[in-house]
Amino acid sequence: MISFPNAKINLGLHVVRRRPDGFHDLTTGFYPIPWTDALEILPAEALHFSQSGLPIPGDPAQNLCLRAYRLLSDLRSLPPVQMHLHKVVPTGAGLGGGSADATFALKMLNDQFALQLTVEELERCAAQLGSDCAIFVRNQPMLAEGRGELLTPCAVDLKGWYIAVVHPGFAIATPEAFRAIQPAEPERPLSEVLAQPVETWRENLHNDFEAALFPAYPVLATLKNQLYEAGAVYAAMSGSGSAVFGLFRALPDLKQSFSESYTLWQGVL
């Protein structure tokens, strides 16, 4: 069995407060995009994980796909499998690539072994693996609150819009990003802002991490400005960075706009 875990972008992100458990309450809009990894899971005599493509930091034995397998195996005693992940979406980029890999692994194992876990049960399992994992169960636009695990379907529809994502070649660790931010309530409810036309988002839809991280990483502000100069109707950093994206009405010609040291991905939503 093979699937293609896709990335996401954040449409607005507000860090509202620090919680007693050390996490933060936030509100954000999650939107799936068709930039994908590839994940294959096959029956095996012993549990095995392999990986190709972009390097993944950390101990391979602690990869989120393996953690997903172990979580379900503790619930249902799964037989061993071999898993191979081909990594295309950059890590530490605010695109949810690792979270998608983990959640797609949950869904694949649920299907492959006929576990009959419900959507709600899969979302609860996914939330144990990471704050933004649960969005990839339904894999549709969602308004997220709490740590990112409290999900409400969101009516935002960007079908037919073109998107460009620029990764500057470095990662930003989530703990570093949160240390730089000052939590605060947003001036307007995010759901209200997202309900307005995309043309209004430039002035009203904000990612709190930009103000916190752009001074330390000025290249990110430069990339955002370049996307606007190229004709983006809306541009922002995704999540806690480091990727920056732009939404366009027409397919932009960006081949000469960015350094070859950056990764540029373009698609249609």
C-alpha positions as CSV (number, residue, x, y, z in Angstrom):
1,M,0.0,0.0,0.0
2,I,1.3,3.4,-0.9
3,S,0.0,6.9,-0.2
4,F,1.2,10.5,-0.7
5,P,1.1,12.6,2.5
6,N,0.6,16.2,1.6
7,A,1.7,19.4,3.2
8,K,-0.4,22.2,4.6
9,I,-0.2,26.0,5.0
10,N,-1.4,28.2,7.8
11,L,-3.9,30.9,7.0
12,G,-3.3,33.2,9.9
13,L,-1.9,32.1,13.2
14,H,-2.4,33.7,16.6
15,V,-0.6,32.5,19.8
16,V,-3.2,33.4,22.4
17,R,-1.8,32.3,25.7
18,R,0.8,30.0,27.4
19,R,-0.8,27.0,29.1
20,P,0.1,25.6,32.6
21,D,1.4,22.4,30.8
22,G,4.0,24.4,28.9
23,F,2.2,24.4,25.6
24,H,0.4,27.3,24.0
25,D,-3.2,27.9,23.0
26,L,-3.5,29.1,19.5
27,T,-5.9,29.7,16.7
28,T,-5.1,29.1,13.0
29,G,-6.5,28.1,9.7
30,F,-5.1,24.9,8.2
31,Y,-5.3,24.4,4.4
32,P,-4.0,21.3,2.6
33,I,-1.7,21.8,-0.4
34,P,-0.7,19.2,-3.0
35,W,3.1,19.1,-2.2
36,T,3.6,15.5,-1.1
37,D,5.9,12.9,0.3
38,A,5.4,9.2,-0.6
39,L,4.9,6.5,2.0
40,E,4.8,2.7,1.4
41,I,3.7,0.1,4.0
42,L,4.0,-3.6,3.3
43,P,3.7,-6.8,5.4
44,A,7.0,-8.0,6.7
45,E,8.5,-10.6,9.1
46,A,9.9,-7.9,11.3
47,L,9.2,-4.1,11.8
48,H,11.5,-2.1,9.6
49,F,11.7,1.6,8.5
50,S,13.7,3.1,5.7
51,Q,13.9,6.6,4.2
52,S,15.0,8.3,1.1
53,G,14.9,11.8,-0.4
54,L,15.5,14.8,1.9
55,P,17.3,13.9,5.2
56,I,15.2,13.8,8.3
57,P,16.9,15.1,11.5
58,G,16.9,12.9,14.6
59,D,17.0,9.2,15.4
60,P,15.3,7.2,12.6
61,A,14.0,4.8,15.3
62,Q,11.9,7.7,16.6
63,N,10.4,8.7,13.2
64,L,6.8,9.7,13.5
65,C,5.7,6.9,11.1
66,L,7.1,4.3,13.5
67,R,5.6,6.1,16.5
68,A,2.3,5.9,14.7
69,Y,2.7,2.2,14.2
70,R,3.6,1.6,17.8
71,L,0.7,3.7,19.0
72,L,-1.8,1.6,17.0
73,S,0.0,-1.7,17.8
74,D,-0.4,-0.9,21.5
75,L,-4.1,-0.6,20.9
76,R,-4.6,-3.5,18.5
77,S,-1.5,-5.7,18.4
78,L,-0.5,-5.2,14.8
79,P,1.6,-7.6,12.8
80,P,5.0,-6.3,11.7
81,V,5.4,-4.1,8.6
82,Q,8.1,-2.5,6.5
83,M,7.7,1.2,5.9
84,H,9.5,3.3,3.4
85,L,9.2,7.1,3.4
86,H,10.4,9.2,0.5
87,K,10.8,12.7,1.8
88,V,10.1,15.6,-0.5
89,V,8.5,18.2,1.8
90,P,11.2,20.0,3.8
91,T,11.2,19.5,7.6
92,G,11.2,22.4,10.1
93,A,9.4,24.5,7.5
94,G,6.0,25.0,9.0
95,L,4.4,22.8,6.3
96,G,3.4,19.9,8.5
97,G,5.3,17.3,6.5
98,G,6.2,15.1,9.4
99,S,2.8,15.4,10.9
100,A,1.2,14.4,7.6
101,D,3.5,11.4,7.3
102,A,2.5,10.2,10.8
103,T,-1.2,10.6,10.2
104,F,-1.2,9.0,6.8
105,A,0.6,6.1,8.4
106,L,-2.2,5.8,10.9
107,K,-4.8,5.9,8.2
108,M,-3.0,3.4,6.0
109,L,-2.6,0.9,8.9
110,N,-6.2,1.4,9.8
111,D,-7.2,0.4,6.3
112,Q,-4.6,-2.3,5.7
113,F,-5.5,-4.2,8.8
114,A,-9.2,-3.4,8.8
115,L,-9.0,-1.8,12.3
116,Q,-12.3,0.1,11.7
117,L,-11.2,3.1,13.7
118,T,-13.5,6.0,13.3
119,V,-12.5,9.5,12.1
120,E,-12.8,10.7,15.7
121,E,-10.7,7.8,17.0
122,L,-8.0,8.5,14.4
123,E,-8.0,12.2,15.3
124,R,-7.5,11.3,19.0
125,C,-4.6,9.0,18.1
126,A,-3.1,11.6,15.8
127,A,-3.2,14.3,18.5
128,Q,-1.0,12.1,20.7
129,L,1.7,12.2,18.0
130,G,1.8,16.0,17.5
131,S,-0.3,19.2,17.8
132,D,-1.1,19.5,14.1
133,C,-1.3,15.8,13.2
134,A,-5.0,15.5,13.6
135,I,-5.8,17.9,10.7
136,F,-4.5,15.3,8.2
137,V,-7.2,12.8,9.2
138,R,-9.9,14.6,7.3
139,N,-7.4,16.5,5.3
140,Q,-9.6,19.5,4.6
141,P,-9.6,23.2,5.5
142,M,-9.9,23.4,9.3
143,L,-10.0,26.1,11.9
144,A,-7.8,24.9,14.8
145,E,-7.7,25.9,18.4
146,G,-6.2,24.7,21.6
147,R,-2.7,23.2,20.8
148,G,-4.1,22.7,17.3
149,E,-6.1,19.6,18.1
150,L,-9.5,21.2,18.5
151,L,-10.8,21.3,14.9
152,T,-13.7,22.8,13.2
153,P,-14.3,22.6,9.4
154,C,-13.6,25.9,7.8
155,A,-15.5,27.1,4.7
156,V,-12.4,28.7,3.0
157,D,-12.2,27.6,-0.6
158,L,-9.1,28.4,-2.6
159,K,-9.9,26.0,-5.5
160,G,-8.3,27.3,-8.7
161,W,-5.8,29.6,-6.9
162,Y,-2.1,29.1,-7.7
163,I,0.3,28.8,-4.9
164,A,4.1,29.2,-4.6
165,V,6.0,28.0,-1.6
166,V,9.6,29.1,-1.0
167,H,11.8,27.3,1.4
168,P,15.0,29.2,2.3
169,G,17.2,26.2,3.0
170,F,17.1,26.2,6.7
171,A,14.8,25.0,9.4
172,I,13.4,26.9,12.4
173,A,12.8,24.7,15.5
174,T,9.3,25.1,17.0
175,P,10.6,25.7,20.6
176,E,12.8,28.5,19.3
177,A,9.9,30.1,17.5
178,F,7.7,30.0,20.6
179,R,10.4,31.4,22.8
180,A,10.5,34.5,20.6
181,I,6.7,35.2,20.7
182,Q,4.6,37.2,23.1
183,P,1.1,35.6,23.4
184,A,-1.9,37.9,22.9
185,E,-5.5,37.7,21.9
186,P,-6.2,38.6,18.2
187,E,-7.9,41.9,17.4
188,R,-10.5,40.1,15.3
189,P,-11.7,36.5,15.4
190,L,-9.8,34.5,12.8
191,S,-12.9,32.9,11.5
192,E,-14.3,36.4,10.7
193,V,-11.1,37.4,8.8
194,L,-11.1,34.1,6.8
195,A,-14.7,34.7,5.8
196,Q,-13.6,37.8,3.9
197,P,-12.3,37.8,0.3
198,V,-8.7,36.8,-0.2
199,E,-8.0,40.3,-1.5
200,T,-8.6,41.6,2.0
201,W,-6.2,39.2,3.7
202,R,-3.0,41.2,3.1
203,E,-4.1,43.8,5.6
204,N,-6.1,41.6,8.0
205,L,-4.7,38.1,8.1
206,H,-1.6,37.8,10.2
207,N,0.8,35.2,11.5
208,D,2.1,36.2,14.9
209,F,5.4,34.4,14.3
210,E,6.4,36.8,11.6
211,A,6.8,39.7,14.0
212,A,8.8,37.4,16.3
213,L,11.0,35.8,13.8
214,F,11.6,38.2,10.9
215,P,14.1,40.4,12.9
216,A,16.2,37.3,13.5
217,Y,15.7,35.9,10.0
218,P,15.4,39.0,7.7
219,V,15.5,36.8,4.6
220,L,12.0,35.6,5.4
221,A,10.7,39.1,5.2
222,T,12.6,39.6,1.9
223,L,11.0,36.4,0.5
224,K,7.5,37.5,1.5
225,N,8.1,40.9,-0.2
226,Q,9.4,39.2,-3.3
227,L,6.2,37.1,-3.6
228,Y,4.1,40.3,-3.4
229,E,6.3,41.9,-6.0
230,A,5.7,38.9,-8.2
231,G,2.0,39.5,-8.0
232,A,0.8,37.5,-5.0
233,V,-2.6,38.6,-3.7
234,Y,-1.6,37.2,-0.3
235,A,1.7,36.1,1.1
236,A,2.8,34.9,4.5
237,M,5.0,32.6,6.5
238,S,3.5,29.2,7.2
239,G,3.3,28.0,10.8
240,S,6.4,28.9,12.8
241,G,8.5,28.9,9.6
242,S,10.7,28.8,7.7
243,A,8.7,28.4,4.5
244,V,6.9,31.4,3.0
245,F,4.0,31.1,0.5
246,G,2.1,33.3,-1.9
247,L,-1.4,32.9,-3.4
248,F,-1.8,34.1,-7.0
249,R,-4.8,34.5,-9.4
250,A,-2.6,33.5,-12.4
251,L,0.4,31.2,-12.6
252,P,3.4,33.3,-11.8
253,D,6.8,33.0,-13.6
254,L,9.1,32.8,-10.6
255,K,12.1,31.0,-12.1
256,Q,14.4,34.1,-11.9
257,S,12.9,35.5,-8.7
258,F,14.7,33.3,-6.1
259,S,18.2,32.1,-5.4
260,E,19.0,28.6,-6.6
261,S,19.9,27.8,-2.9
262,Y,16.1,28.0,-2.2
263,T,13.5,25.4,-2.9
264,L,10.6,26.7,-4.9
265,W,7.4,24.6,-5.3
266,Q,4.4,25.8,-7.3
267,G,1.0,24.2,-7.7
268,V,-2.7,24.8,-8.1
269,L,-5.1,24.4,-5.3
